[in-house]
């Protein structure tokens, strides 16, 4: 069945240059001539993600407090390993080892209100125009939602290229990053949970 999604792709051949799409957007962080990589053949079965075999090989389950800035009895809000360039990048994870499709109904019912609460807490920091919320899931099986804050006024960073901009721009000073994360966790804890 997957072949129907691959038949039109130039696997193993240099792609034909494409004039439209993301490279033409004003928010695209690169300029000049770009060379698109040759598309590798599919790898099936795919390599396992972190935690694919259960909590025993999941880095989140092995040390749930590592990188956690706020938690309650069911959820963890974790920071990235390094400071971000943008105001905030944090990840929301259930304490238990679930992927999104198997999240129990009770946790699923809590998810959107908690996402709203986190977004409000990020906006309360000031200087944030938008908060992007993303679920990617290719690196780890343990469910994690990304919250990525765009600085107010930097409209060139808006949209789906925000993640690339965060990788390209200089990172916040370590002390500032820690202070922002503490402030965010404190905002969240005002409605329950624990600051780490």
C-alpha positions in Angstrom: 0.0 0.0 0.0 2.9 2.4 0.7 4.0 2.2 -2.9 1.0 4.4 -4.0 2.7 7.2 -1.9 6.1 6.6 -3.4 5.5 6.0 -7.1 5.5 9.7 -8.1 8.7 10.5 -6.1 12.2 10.7 -7.7 13.8 8.1 -5.3 17.5 7.8 -6.0 17.5 10.6 -8.6 18.3 14.3 -8.3 15.0 16.1 -7.9 13.9 18.4 -10.6 14.4 22.0 -9.4 11.1 23.5 -8.1 10.4 27.2 -8.3 7.5 27.3 -5.8 6.9 26.3 -2.2 8.7 27.1 1.0 12.0 28.5 -0.6 9.9 31.3 -2.1 8.3 32.3 1.1 9.4 35.6 2.7 9.8 33.7 6.0 12.2 31.1 4.6 15.5 31.6 6.5 17.8 31.0 3.6 18.5 32.8 0.3 20.5 32.1 -2.8 20.8 28.8 -4.7 19.8 25.7 -2.7 20.5 22.2 -3.8 17.9 19.6 -2.8 19.3 16.3 -1.7 18.6 13.1 -3.6 15.8 11.2 -2.1 17.0 8.0 -0.5 15.1 4.7 -1.0 12.6 3.8 1.7 13.8 1.8 4.7 11.1 -0.7 5.7 10.7 -1.7 8.4 11.8 1.7 9.8 14.4 1.8 12.5 12.7 1.8 16.0 12.2 5.1 17.8 13.4 5.7 21.3 11.0 3.9 23.6 9.5 1.7 20.9 9.9 -1.5 23.1 8.3 0.2 26.1 9.3 2.2 29.1 12.5 0.1 29.6 14.3 1.8 26.7 12.6 5.2 26.9 14.7 8.1 28.0 11.7 10.0 29.4 10.6 7.0 31.5 14.1 6.2 32.7 14.5 9.7 34.3 11.2 11.6 34.2 12.6 14.5 36.3 15.5 15.2 34.0 14.8 18.4 32.2 11.4 18.7 33.8 10.5 22.3 34.8 6.9 21.6 35.9 4.8 18.5 36.6 1.6 17.2 38.1 0.5 13.7 38.9 -0.1 12.9 35.2 1.9 15.3 33.1 5.5 16.6 32.7 6.6 19.8 31.0 10.2 19.4 29.9 12.8 21.8 28.6 15.3 21.2 25.8 18.9 20.1 26.6 20.3 23.5 25.4 18.9 27.1 25.5 16.7 28.1 22.6 17.1 31.2 20.5 13.4 31.9 20.6 11.8 32.8 24.0 10.6 29.3 24.9 10.8 25.7 23.6 9.3 23.2 26.0 7.7 19.7 25.6 4.6 18.3 27.3 4.6 14.6 28.0 2.3 12.2 29.9 4.1 10.6 32.9 3.1 7.2 31.6 4.5 5.7 28.4 1.9 6.3 25.7 1.9 7.3 22.1 -0.9 9.6 21.0 -3.1 7.0 19.4 -3.2 4.9 22.7 -3.6 7.8 25.1 -6.4 6.9 27.5 -9.6 8.9 27.2 -9.1 10.6 30.6 -5.7 11.9 29.6 -6.9 12.9 26.2 -9.7 14.9 27.7 -7.1 16.8 29.8 -4.8 17.5 26.9 -6.4 20.5 25.2 -7.2 22.4 28.4 -3.6 21.8 29.5 -2.2 23.0 26.2 -4.3 26.1 26.5 -3.0 26.6 30.0 0.7 26.3 28.9 0.1 28.7 26.0 -1.4 31.2 28.4 1.6 30.8 30.7 4.0 31.4 27.8 2.1 34.5 26.7 2.2 35.7 30.4 6.0 35.9 30.0 5.6 39.0 27.8 7.3 39.6 24.5 5.7 36.5 22.8 3.5 37.0 19.7 2.5 33.4 19.0 3.0 29.9 20.4 3.3 27.0 17.9 2.2 23.6 19.2 3.5 20.6 17.3 3.5 16.8 17.6 6.1 15.2 15.4 6.9 11.8 17.0 9.6 10.5 14.7 12.4 10.6 17.3 10.6 9.0 20.3 7.5 6.9 20.9 6.7 8.6 24.3 4.1 11.2 23.4 5.5 14.8 23.4 4.0 18.0 22.2 6.3 20.9 21.3 5.5 24.5 22.4 7.7 27.0 20.5 7.2 30.7 21.2 7.8 33.3 18.5 9.2 36.7 19.7 6.8 39.6 19.3 7.6 41.7 16.3 9.9 39.3 14.5 7.4 38.5 11.8 10.1 37.0 9.6 10.1 34.1 12.1 6.4 33.4 11.7 5.0 30.2 10.4 6.4 26.7 9.9 10.0 28.0 9.5 10.2 29.0 13.2 11.9 25.7 14.1 14.6 26.4 11.5 15.1 29.9 12.8 15.5 28.6 16.3 18.4 26.3 15.1 20.1 29.1 13.2 19.9 32.1 15.5 22.2 32.6 18.6 20.9 31.0 21.7 19.7 32.9 24.8 22.3 33.4 27.6 22.1 30.5 30.0 21.0 32.6 33.0 18.2 34.2 31.0 17.0 30.9 29.7 16.9 29.4 33.2 15.0 32.5 34.5 12.4 32.3 31.7 11.8 28.6 32.4 11.4 29.2 36.1 9.0 32.0 35.4 7.0 29.8 33.0 6.9 26.9 35.6 5.8 29.4 38.3 2.9 30.7 36.1 1.8 27.1 35.5 2.1 26.1 39.2 -0.3 29.0 40.2 -3.1 26.7 38.9 -1.6 23.5 40.3 1.4 21.2 39.9 5.0 21.5 41.0 7.9 23.7 39.9 11.1 21.8 39.4 
